[in-house]
Amino acid sequence: MSDSVAVGASGRGEVSATAAELRSKKLVISKWVALEAVDERKAIIFHSATASRLSVSRALYDFVRCFERPTTVAEALGREPQPQALEALEKLVTKGFLVDGEVPEQPRSGRRIRAVSHPLFNCPVRRAGDAATDVAVLGAPYDLASPGAVGMRDAPEAIRRRSFDFEYQVDFRTGRPKGWFDADRALRILEGVTFSDWGDVVVEHGEAQRAFFDRAASLIREIVEEGSMPVLLGGDHSTTFPAVEELQGRRELTVLQLDAHTDFDPSVSAGVVNANCVVRRLWDLDGVKRIVNVGHRGYTVNPKVEQAPERVEILTVRRCRTEGVASVLEALPEAVPVYLTLDVNVLDPIYAPATTHPTPGGFTLDEIKTILHAVGSDREVVGMDVVEMDPARDIGSVTSIVVCHLVLAALGAIFGRRQAR
Amino acid sequence: MSGARRGLVGRREAGSGLGLSHGSPSFFSLNRGRSGRGLHLAMVGFPYDLGNVVAAGSREAPQRLREASVSCEPPRAEARDWGDVEIPSGEDPEVTHGRLVEAVSAVLEKDGLPLIVGGDHSTSYPVIERLRREGDLTVLWLDAHTDFSPWHGGGAHDHKQVLRRVAGLDGVRRVVQAGYRGYTLEAELDLSDRVKVVPSRRLRQEGPVAVLDLLPPDVACYLSLDIDVVDPAYAPATSTPVPGGLTPAEVEAVLAEVCGARAVRGMDLVEINPSRDLGGRTCAMACELLHDFLEHWFAALQTPKERGPPSPRAWRASTRLWDQ
């Protein structure tokens, strides 16, 4: 929903100091502003650099049109402005619709978020100033750091598009989210758990990876400071790095990595963060107390299980099947919060074909759900991501459906635990 | 070779609206048409997919399955390929469903039992509606979905509501839905008095007995097999795949047990959308399941039982099938 700015909104005679300054200032309409719709009662104006949209009264729109050329308020009106007019103009200046008329306008480069066409599960799109929700979904369509693989930038959209099969609904009477019914476990999950979709982190192609990481981290910081749980949709596995880097700065973490590969390649140059070495980079962070890989298998040149470094435990598929899900819980220190990173290749490729690195011998969906349920119910999970999905390799969008299942399974257990406490 | 033209060329009884194109292979190289005597399974194609709101394409299934079945050995069961129901394009769905009812009547008249190859899942309703006039039925509905959406009357229904309509029919004594799974907006385990739901997970853990226990042994049984009950890894060619499904072997086990222990009086196979197939694997697997069904049905007839399944005529004569 767009915001409304009305003339005459304030009833009193005083104005704020900043509004008072506007009396003598030359203002002009920003060159990024466009008119989306207008009728006798109102107009909708749009700022293309910030993607913000305002609904204004017709009277205000007619007034703002005076500022097509740099003008002061007094000149535009031909008289001393009313306090209400100044308040309205102040709001427009704050939002960037009106700018200083005497200084050439610089392009706005502060955009961090790109709006998406389908918010996950059709949950509400998060707008600035909205109340915090329990779950905050954020897309990271960055695929420049997965050796040999491209296409993961399309994954957030593919997942979100398919997620409309699992529509987020709110009870009309109570205002509480209805959640979903888990047919396999015969129970309702995520009832009363609010969701919002923050959109995608902007990727400026050609920028340094660090710039993207900083942008992603700043959004995750905001999400966590509001008290929401971040759910990140990658992108390649390097997108895990800014999330964990941000979260481990606040609290010690265990990283639970569901992945066919250890992503611990020691041969990658120091300072480079890519999908082959992201876990090696996480290992270097002070706040990452322990790393547990579940799902390793096959033949790799990376450190073998027996040579696993300190603070790293590798639970192969075979070992998990032999020892059961208890082995996963035993590997996760009890009082330490967990960050869950899920590479879709942890599943066998016949169940999740849209993977950048198909690796036979993987888990079934039921096995992964069992692991997610156990971990979500028994440890404090503070964030999660799903990465390395390449929709171009999908078969009938089934992997997108599988990712929706994984997100619901994990969140169902996590919030089930929170509600039980 | 469009769906509308199929059935218009080649051997056909006058006015039947049911037939097989001259050049087309028949299912499993079976004899074609309706001549012949005695109890047999009549394979009838129903190339209709307007009842699937998600994606069209299952109208191609009967022909693709015939092509895929050419390399299968002919089954031992007495079976014939009666061809496809003629479906003029643009026809009112209620009229089209009426044609399927007529086809089933024609099959019953010749001592046949219908084995319908759809088409989308709305196909099952006209078949069951016609069969229950012969005698009471239980219905085994193998499907990832419960197809129990609200239906407010009117003629046509689609694949999302079809089971609700079926369960409301007089003569349908019991419905067992097997294969429900995933995340749904509403809980769908408790649908109505007559309908029992066995989720995929329970079926996998307990085996076919989970289903058999819910099917009264003294009532004839109709089997509806929606291919999406099978996991999408094996059956990608369907419009609404749901992960976490059964393996083909698990489905075959159910078919075997049900044919062996219940009087199966009809079957359908629906929701194969060949346009979504991968290298023909779904059609190949579905042919195997059809073949399995034919073999198990045949074996059940051969096996003498103390309380063997009665002949169709006996079934028609009374709703109470077992002589106590």
Chai-1 contact restraints between the chains, C-beta under 6 A:
chainA,res_idxA,chainB,res_idxB,connection_type,confidence,min_distance_angstrom,max_distance_angstrom,comment,restraint_id
A,F166,B,Y183,contact,1.0,0.0,6.0,A-B,restraint_1
A,W180,B,Y183,contact,1.0,0.0,6.0,A-B,restraint_2
A,F181,B,T184,contact,1.0,0.0,6.0,A-B,restraint_3
A,F181,B,A187,contact,1.0,0.0,6.0,A-B,restraint_4
A,A183,B,Y180,contact,1.0,0.0,6.0,A-B,restraint_5
A,A183,B,R181,contact,1.0,0.0,6.0,A-B,restraint_6
A,A183,B,G182,contact,1.0,0.0,6.0,A-B,restraint_7
A,A183,B,P199,contact,1.0,0.0,6.0,A-B,restraint_8
A,D184,B,R181,contact,1.0,0.0,6.0,A-B,restraint_9
A,D184,B,R201,contact,1.0,0.0,6.0,A-B,restraint_10
A,I350,B,A233,contact,1.0,0.0,6.0,A-B,restraint_11
A,Y351,B,A233,contact,1.0,0.0,6.0,A-B,restraint_12
A,L365,B,P243,contact,1.0,0.0,6.0,A-B,restraint_13
A,L365,B,G244,contact,1.0,0.0,6.0,A-B,restraint_14
A,D366,B,G244,contact,1.0,0.0,6.0,A-B,restraint_15
A,I395,B,P236,contact,1.0,0.0,6.0,A-B,restraint_16
A,I395,B,L278,contact,1.0,0.0,6.0,A-B,restraint_17
A,G396,B,P236,contact,1.0,0.0,6.0,A-B,restraint_18
A,G396,B,R276,contact,1.0,0.0,6.0,A-B,restraint_19
A,V398,B,P232,contact,1.0,0.0,6.0,A-B,restraint_20
A,V398,B,P241,contact,1.0,0.0,6.0,A-B,restraint_21
A,I401,B,P243,contact,1.0,0.0,6.0,A-B,restraint_22
A,V402,B,P243,contact,1.0,0.0,6.0,A-B,restraint_23
A,L408,B,Y183,contact,1.0,0.0,6.0,A-B,restraint_24
